[in-house]
Amino acid sequence: MNRPPVEPEARLVVVDDEPNIRELLATSLRFAGFEVHSAADGASALRLVRQVDPDLVVLDVMLPDMDGFTLTRRLREKGQHVPVVFLTARDDTSDKVTGLTVGGDDYVTKPFSLEEVVARIRAVLRRTRPGEEDADEATLRYADLELDDDGHEVRRAGRTIDLSPTEFKLLRYLMLNAGRVLSKTQILDHVWQYDWGGDANIVESYISYLRRKIDAATPGPLSDGVGVVVPVPLIHTKRGVGYVLRLPPGAA
């Protein structure tokens, strides 16, 4: 008797210029229940992402034609906010920081275990897919900050802010708990949802980049008609405790 086809857990694109690693990853991820498409360079990956519209990209940082960071920037510039898990050749803090800056969602250091790659992919998918808990809150507002869950858009004082899927979920968690100090552990558990003890430093890095985007000065008119608009800071650090979204004392 023919069995009905099994619906894949998610559609992935794997990008790595080393054939052995690429094929090993693709085969292992298919065995884990994913639909997998693969590419050996950045140009092919850009075309493939456009063609198959994946749920997530597993992306080697070192590629022959462009690095993974440049590829991610190009995806974001084209309006493609697919989650990205970087594969890095070494445990280099600068690589990790760059990956977070350009909109990556996680990273795995080579050599890696296949179980770790699968676990991290599933963790990213859980935190970036819609329809999770609190889905009834379609639009969140705090002060002049607005988060549209359905449209996956964030605006501050009418200015649209471009966020990666993980930055979006982090901001959403802060907005749902506005005025409440959240510890790194709480944020890590809710936003990253690791199945093991994750690196709490990733929270500090993401808070820093999110703060730069949300609380950033922008060009705008002042009394003389030119200058910058400096918004009231909303994301604050409670030293030794955690982070909180709130208006500073005395702000309207």
Secondary structure by P-SEA (a helix, b strand, c coil): cccccccccbbbbbbcccaaaaaaaaaaaaaaccbbbbbccaaaaaaaaaaccccccccccccccccaaaaaaaaaaaccccbbbbbbccccaaaaaaaaaacccccccccccaaaaaaaaaaaaaacccccccccccccccccbbbbccccccccccbbbbbcaaaaaaaaaaaaaccccccaaaaaaccccccccccaaaaaaaaaaaaaaaabbbbbbccccbbbbbcccccccccccccccccccccc
